[in-house]
Amino acid sequence: MIALKLRIVHKTEYRYTEPVSVSHHIAHLVPRSSGTQTSLSRELSIVPEPSLRRERVDAFGNRCVYFAVQEPHTHLVVTSRALVDLLPAEPKLPFAGQAWNQVRDRLASDGRPDILSAYAFVFESPYVPVSAALAQYARPSFAEDRPLLLAVADLTRRINQDFVYDPTSTTVSTPVTEVLRLRRGVCQDFAHLQIACLRSLGLAARYVSGYLLTRPPPGRPRLVGADASHAWLSVFVPEFGWVDFDPTNNVVPSGEHVQLAVGRDFGDIAPVRGVILGGGQHKVIVSVDVEPLA
C-alpha cells in the first residue's frame, strides 16, 4: 500500500479590542498516530512567545500543549504545521459483528480492561446528553439482534438524509436537543447528535476531531487556507476496537480523513481553548490547509 502524504497547516488567530494581560491555553493540534495514519513531523508556533509551555498526553491518549502568555497582547496566533502519512483503506465496514444489544449488555457487565475503558464513553458528557427522545430517534435503525455496525451505518445514513448542513443555524453551544428539533447544523452537531443517540441506547461512542482532504472542482486551483477542521465519531466493538463513521458525508472514513484527537465531545479536544484576563471583545479567525504532496 502506498501512503498519501499530507501537509496540514491549521492557523488560529485571536484579535482583542483591549490588551490581554495574561492568558492560559491548551491546544489539541497534534495528529494522532494509528494503524491508518502516521504523524511524521509536527511544529506548533505561538505568537507572542509563551512564558510557559508544556506538552503532555491527556486521558484519551491525545498529545496536547499547555501554554501561558504573561505579557500584554492584543492578538494571539497559534499555527500548527504537521506532516502525516495516510494509508489507503476500503470505504466499507470491516465486518457485520455482534448484535448491538449483546454489545450493550457486555459493556455494562464485562470487566475486561478494554471494555471497562470503553464503558466511560457510554455516559453523557457536557455536550452530549442522554435521553429517551434521542433513543427514540435512533430506534428504527436498531432492531433487536441487528449487527451493531449495520445498525450504526443505518443511523449514519438517516442523519445524513434527515438533517441539512447549514453553517448559519447553530453555534458551538447549541444543544443537541435543539439540533434534533431544527434538523440542521454542521459536522460537530451531527457527530454530537449521533453520539448522543448511541449513548442513549447504552453503546460506547466517542467524538473525533480532524481534517478531511478536499479536492477542488476540475480545472480550479486549490485555495490555500480554504479547508476546514472536521468532526465525526467512532463506536466501540468488543474484540475489534473503535470503528469510525462520518454522518456529515454518510461514509465510513477510508483514506481521506486525518484523525487529530478523540474525546467524549468537542469540549475535551477543542483545537485551542483557554482563559484570559482582559481583552474586551475578541474575534477569532481560523484557516486550515490540507495539501497532498507528490
N, C-alpha and C positions, 0 to 999 in steps of 0.2 A: 504494500500500500504506500502511495506517495502522499505525504502530508502537505496540506495547504498552509503556507507561511503567511501570517497576517501581522501587519504593523498597526498598532492601535494607539491613538492619541486622544486622551479624554481631558478636556480643559474646563475647569470651573472657576469662574471669576465672580467675586462679590464686590460690589461698589456701594459705599456707605455715604450718606449725606453729612455725617458728622464723624469725627475721629473715634476709632475704637481704641481704648487704652490697653486692653488685654483680651485675648481670645484663646479658647481651648477647643481643639477639634480632634475628630477621629475620622480617618479615611479608609474605606474599603475599595481599593483601586488596584489591587494586585491579582491578576488572573490566577485561578487555581490550576494545579496540575492533576491530571486524572488519567484514566485509561484511554480517553479520546482526545486529550489535548496536553501539550507540554509547554510550560512557561519557560521560554528561552532566556529572556532578559527583561528587566524592569527598572524604571527610573521614576522617581517622584520628586518633582521640583516644586518648591513653595516660595512665594514672594509676598511679603518680606520674609527674610530668612528667620525660621523659628529659633527661639532661645532654648527650646527643649524639643527633642524628637526621639521617639522610641518606637520600635517595631515589635510586634508580638503576634502570636496565633490565638485567635479568640476561641470561645467554647464550641464553635461549629466547624473549626478547622480552617478558617479563613485567615490569611495574613492581613493584618491591619496596621496602620501607622497612627500613633497619637502624636500631636504636636501642639505647642503653645507659642503664640506670638505676644511678646510682652513689651512692645514698643508701639507708640501711637501710629495708626494707619487708617487710611480711608479706602483702601482696596486690598483684596487678598486674592491671589491667583494660585490655584493648585493644578498642576499639569502632570498627568500620568502618561508615560510612554512605555509600551510593552511590545514584545515580540513573542508570538505564540505559534506553535505548530499544531494544526488541527487535522486529525485523522479523518478520512472519509468513512462514512457509515451508511448502512442501509436505512432508508426512511420508513422503517416499519417496526412493529412491536417485536421484541426478541422471542416471545413465546406467548401462549394463551395464559398459562399459570393457574394458580389455585382459585377457587371460588372466593369472591370478595368477602362473604360473610364468614368464611373459615379464617381468612386473614384477619378480619376484625376480631374474632374470638382469640386468635393466637396472640395478637398484640396486647390484649387485656390479661392474658394468663401465662404466657411463655416467659420464663426467666432468663433465657439466653442473653448474653451481653448485647449482641447486635439488635435484638428485638427490644430489649429494655431501652437502648439508646434511641431507637426509632419511636418508641412509645411517647417520648417527650413531645413529638410532633402531632399527637392526637388531640391535644388540648388547645383551647382558644388562646389567642395572644392579642396584644393591643390593637392590631389592625385586622384581626381575623376572629370574628365571633363564631359561636356555635349556637344553632337554633333549630327549632322544628321546621320553620319556614324554609331554611336552606336545605335541610334534609328532604323536605317535600319536593323542592325543585329538582334535586338530584335523583330521586327515587325512580323515575321512569327508565333510567339507564341501569339501575341496579336490581334487576330481577333476582330472586333467590337462587343461589348457586351459580350465577353467571361468573365466568372468569374475571378476575379483578381488572386486568389490563384492558380487556374488551369493554368492560363497563366504564372505565375511566376514559378510554378513547371515545366512547359514545357521548359521555358528558362533555368532553372537549369539543366534539362536533356540534353539540346542541348550543353551547355557549357561543361558539363562533357564528352560528346561524341566528340565534335569538338576540344577540347584542350588537349594537352599532358602534364602530370605532369612531369616537368623537372627542378630540382633544379639548374642546371647549366646555364639555359637560361636567367635568369633575376636577377636583384638586387632590393633592396628596392626602388631605384629611377627610375626603368624602367617605362616609361609612359604607361598608359592603351592603348593608340593607338598603341604602339609597341607590346604589348601583343596580341592585336587583329590581328595584321599583322603576328606575329610569330606563333600564335595558340599554344603557350606553356607557361608554367610558374609554379607557386606554389600557395598554398591556398590563400595567400594575393593577388596575381594577379587576381585570379578568383573571389574573393569577390569584389575587386575594379571594375573589368570588369562588373559584374552583377549589382552592384550598379549604375555604370555609365549608363548602358542600361536602367535601370528603371527610373533614374532621367531624362534621355533624353526623356522619354515618359511622364514626368510630375508627376511621382509617388514618394512617400517618401520611401527612403531606407537608412539604417544605417549599419555601419561596426561593427562587433562583434569580439572581441578577446577572446581567451580562450584556453581550452585544450580538447583533445579527448582521452578518455580511449582506449588504445591499448592493444591487447592481444597477447601474444607470440604464435608461432605455437605449435601444440600439441607435448608434450614431451620436449619442450625447456623451459629453465628458463627465468624469466623476467630479462632484463638487466637494472640495476639501472642507471638512468640518460639518457636513450636512447630514451625517449619520446620527444615530441616537442610541442611548442605552436601551436595553430591552429587559423584559421580565417574563418568566414562565414559572413552572412548578415541577416538582417531582414527587412521585408516590413510592412508598416503600413496599418491596416484595420480599418476603422471607426467602432465604436461601439464594437470593439473587442480588438484592440491594435496591438502589434508587433508580427509577425509570422516569425520564423527562417527558413532559407534554407541554405544548405551546397552544393555548386556546385562542390567542390573538390570530394565529395563522392556521389553526387546525392541523398541526403537524406534530410528528414525533421528531424532535431535534436530531439532525442526522449528518452534520458536517459543515454547517454554516452558522451555528450558534456557539459563541465563546462564553464559557461559564466564568463569571467573576467571583461571586460569593453565594453562599447559601445560608438561610436562617429561618426563623419562624415566620417572619413577614418583613416588609420593607424597612421597618424601624430598626431591625437588628443589623442591617447591612446597607444603610443609605451610603451612597458614594462618598459624601462629605457631610458631616453634621457637627454641631458644636454649640458652645455658649460664648457670648461676647459681653463686654462691659462698654456701654456707649453705642455709637454707630448711627443713632437716629433711624431713618428709613434706609432700606437697602434694596438693591437689585441684584439678581443672580443671572448670569449669562453662562450657558453650558454649550460646548461644541464637542462633537465626537467624530473621529475619522477612523474608519476601519478599512485598511488598504491591503489588498492581496499583493504579495511580492512574487516575482517570477522565480 
